[in-house]
Amino acid sequence: MKKFSGLALLASIQVVVAIAAVVLVGVNVYLTRKVTAQTQAIAMFQSNKAATDVLVGMSMEYSRLNPSIDPLLIRVGVKKPATSVTPAQKTGK
């Protein structure tokens, strides 16, 4: 019967650790690329939102001077429709 060498055990452990390190480096590279892509998408969204907010503000300012744009602003949800609220009538006893 052959004895299992301690050197062979250490070599096999080293091979397993090396394979695990390569896999973990690959996962790290993949996730880093994914996070970078998400960061770019978020930056683009924030840039578009800022531009949209400026456009909405300018449109609201223009609607004060020219109310004919109000139906469009109401349709896209920027401005709330004007509601005519009548005060409640008191009933006398």
N, C-alpha and C positions, 0 to 999 in steps of 0.2 A: 504494500500500500504506500502510495506517495504522500508525502506531507505537502500541504498547501503552503507555499512560501509567503512570508509576510511582505516580501518585496512585490510579489504579484498582486496582493491585496491593495497595497498602497498605489500601485500603478493603475489598477482598475478604478479606484476611488478618484484618482487624479483625472482620468479620462471622463468619468461621469461629471465631475465638477467643471471641467473644461467645456463639455457639451452644454451644461446648464448655463455657463457664463455666456456662451455664444447665443443661446436662445434668449436670455435676458437682455443682451445688448440689442438683438433684433427687435424685441418687443419695445424696448426703450426708444429706438429709432422710429418705429412705426407710430407710437403714441406721441412722440415729439412732433412728427410731421402732421399728425391729426390735430393736435392742439394749435399748431401754427396756422393751419387752414381755418380752424374755427375762429381764431383771433382775427384773422383777416376778414372773415365774413362778418364778425361783430363790428369791426371798425367800419366796414362798408355800410352796414345797417345804421350805425350811429351817425355817419356822415349824411346819409340819405334822410334820416329823421331830422337832423338839424336844418337841412335845406328845406324840407317840407314844412317845418315849424316856421321858418322865415316866410315862406310863401303864404302860409295860412295867415300869419300876422299881417302881411301886406294886403292880402285879400280882405281881411276884416277892416283894415283901415280904409281901403278903397270903398267898401260897402257903406261906410259912414257918409262918404261924399256922393256916391252913386248907388242908391238902394236897388237899382234894377238888377244887380248881381245877387241879391238876396235869395231868389229861388234856387239858383245854382248852389250857393253855400248851404242852403237848407237840405237840398237833395244829397249832397255828399257828406252831410252830417257835421259840418263845421259850425254852423249857426243853428240855434234852436228856433223853431217856428214861433212867431209871435202869437201868443194866446190872449184872448180877451177875457179877462177875469172880472166878473161882476161881483161886487160885494154882496154878502148875504143880507137879505132883507129881515129886519126885525119884525116879528109878529107881535102885535099888541094884544094884551089881555083885557 
